[in-house]
Structure formats: C-alpha cells, structure tokens
Amino acid sequence: MLLIIAILALSLLKYFEIGPFINLSWWWISGLMLFAFICFEYIERMLGLDKQSNAHEELDKIRKERVAKAFERKK
C-alpha cells in the first residue's frame, strides 16, 4: 500500500511541477508502477501473501459457526 501511495504522490508532484520533482523523469514513476505490478501480481502469490486474507476470512467463518452452535445448545 505504501508503494501505491508513493507512486500517487510522485505522480502528483511531477504533474503539478512542485519542487525538485520538476526534473524527475516519468520513466522513474512508470518504473515504480511496473515494480508495483510485479510485486502485487507475482511476488505476493509466490510468498502466499494473497492467501492470508482468505485464511482469516475462513477462520472468522468457522468461529461464527462455532459460536452459533454454542448458543443453539443453550436454548
């Protein structure tokens, strides 16, 4: 997420020609965009980081089912 914020900030600073970013080449920003794409599409999948959120959702679902069964037994 920080990478995307950095890309957005650099793009805005370059577009509005603020400070030392006037001389910054668009190739640096597009290179960061390519790096972000590679990170999010390939590196996260290789490290399994994209599946962590799914695992949390599954654990929450199991927990909610367990709580629902516990309240059904008390009735």
N, C-alpha and C positions, 0 to 999 in steps of 0.2 A: 504494500500500500504506500509506503514511503517513496518508493521508486516512482509510482504514478504521480504522487504529489510533486515530487521534484521535477518530473517531466512537464507537468502542467505549469509550475512556477517558472521554469526556464522558458517555456514557450511564450508565456505572457510577458515576461521581462524582455525577451527578444523582440516580440511583436510590437510592443509599445516603446522599444528602444530606450530602456531605462539603464542608467549607469554603465558599468563595464560590459554589459551584455550586448551592446551595440555591435561590437566586433566579433561576437560569438557566431560561429558558422552554424547554419541549420543542420549541417551534417552531424554535429555533436548531438543535437537533440533527436534527430532521426535515428542515430546510432543507439541512444538510450531507449528509444521506443522499440527498436529491434531487440535489444538486450532484454527488455521487459517482456516482450512477446515470447522469446525463447525461454525465459525463466518460468513464466506462467503456463506455457503450453507443454514444455518438455521436462524441465528440471524438477518442477513440483511433482509431476507424475512419477518420475524416476525415484524420487525420495519418498513418495507416498503422502505428501503433504495435502494433496487434494482429497484424500480419503479420510482424513482426520475429522473433518466436519461431519461426514456421513456417519462415522463411528459414534460421534457424540449424539447425533440425532437418534441412532438406533438404541443407544444406552438410555436416552431420555424416554423413548417409547417403551422399552422394557420396564423402566422404573414406574412409569404411569400405569402400565398394565398390572404390575405387582401391587401398587397402591390401590387400584380399583378392586382387585381380588380381595385384598385385606379388608376393605370396607364392606364388601358383599358378604363376607363370612360373619361379620359382627351383627348383621341385621337379623 
